[in-house]
């Protein structure tokens, strides 16, 4: 499972379900298109934490790609392609209703055998 967490969205960015759905679909399609990942849409979840203090379009959006298990086929190059795809793809639907000064995406290291992990 991969969890995409999008930080610094304004409340008005998320007040319409259609906007969230557009973002989720665009990002899911972009990630699934990277064949080395062997992911389907069911393997990707989203979280859009609400921060009512974010009111300006001038605040950069940060996207964290979490629970991205380290595997031999997920090389540095593939991980970079994922980050690049997420930042570029995120802009398209969001810029339909607002400006985006800066979007960044990062993938923290995660290895379920090395890091603390539990699933129930």
C-alpha positions in Angstrom: 0.0 0.0 0.0 1.2 3.5 -0.8 -0.2 6.5 1.1 -0.1 9.9 -0.6 -0.4 12.8 1.9 -0.9 16.2 0.5 0.0 19.1 2.9 -0.8 22.8 2.8 -4.0 22.7 0.8 -6.5 25.5 1.6 -9.9 24.6 3.1 -11.5 26.0 0.0 -9.4 23.7 -2.2 -11.0 20.7 -0.5 -14.5 21.9 0.0 -15.8 20.2 -3.3 -15.6 16.5 -3.5 -15.0 16.7 -7.3 -11.7 18.5 -6.7 -10.4 15.8 -4.4 -11.5 13.1 -6.9 -9.7 14.9 -9.8 -6.5 15.0 -7.8 -6.8 11.4 -6.7 -7.5 10.1 -10.1 -4.7 12.1 -11.8 -2.1 11.0 -9.2 -3.3 7.4 -9.2 -3.1 7.2 -13.0 0.4 8.7 -13.0 1.7 6.3 -10.4 0.1 3.2 -11.9 1.6 4.1 -15.3 5.1 3.5 -13.9 5.2 -0.2 -14.6 8.1 -1.1 -12.4 6.0 -0.3 -9.4 3.5 -3.0 -10.2 0.7 -1.1 -8.5 -3.0 -0.8 -9.1 -5.4 1.9 -8.1 -6.4 -0.2 -5.1 -2.8 0.0 -3.8 -2.9 3.8 -3.4 -4.6 5.7 -0.6 -4.8 9.5 0.0 -4.9 11.8 2.9 -5.5 15.6 2.7 -4.9 16.9 6.3 -6.9 20.1 6.9 -5.0 23.1 8.2 -7.3 26.1 8.6 -4.3 28.4 8.9 -3.4 27.9 5.3 -5.2 30.6 3.5 -2.8 31.8 0.8 -2.1 30.4 -2.6 1.5 31.4 -1.9 2.2 28.6 0.5 3.9 25.6 -1.3 2.1 22.3 -1.4 4.2 19.4 -0.1 3.3 15.8 -1.0 4.7 12.9 1.0 4.7 9.5 -0.6 4.6 7.2 2.4 4.7 3.4 2.9 6.6 3.2 -0.3 8.3 -0.2 0.4 11.9 -0.4 -0.6 12.3 -3.2 -3.2 15.1 -4.0 -5.7 13.0 -2.8 -8.7 12.3 0.6 -7.0 15.7 2.0 -7.8 16.7 5.6 -7.1 15.8 6.4 -10.7 12.3 4.9 -10.4 11.7 6.7 -7.1 12.7 10.0 -8.8 10.3 9.3 -11.6 7.5 8.8 -9.1 8.4 12.1 -7.4 8.6 13.9 -10.7 5.3 12.4 -11.9 3.5 13.3 -8.7 4.6 17.0 -8.7 3.9 17.5 -12.4 0.6 15.6 -12.4 -0.7 17.3 -9.2 -0.5 20.7 -10.9 -2.8 19.9 -13.7 -6.1 19.5 -11.9 -5.4 22.0 -9.1 -4.4 24.8 -11.5 -8.0 24.7 -12.9 -9.1 26.6 -9.8 -6.0 28.2 -8.2 -2.4 29.1 -8.7 0.4 27.0 -7.3 3.7 28.7 -6.6 5.6 25.5 -5.7 4.9 21.8 -5.4 7.3 19.3 -3.9 7.1 15.6 -3.5 9.3 13.3 -1.5 9.6 9.6 -0.6 11.0 8.8 2.8 12.8 5.5 3.2 10.6 2.6 4.3 11.5 -1.0 4.7 8.9 -3.1 6.6 11.6 -5.6 7.7 13.9 -2.9 9.0 11.5 -0.2 10.2 8.8 -0.7 12.8 5.7 -1.9 11.0 2.5 -3.7 12.0 -0.6 -4.6 10.1 -3.8 -6.1 11.5 
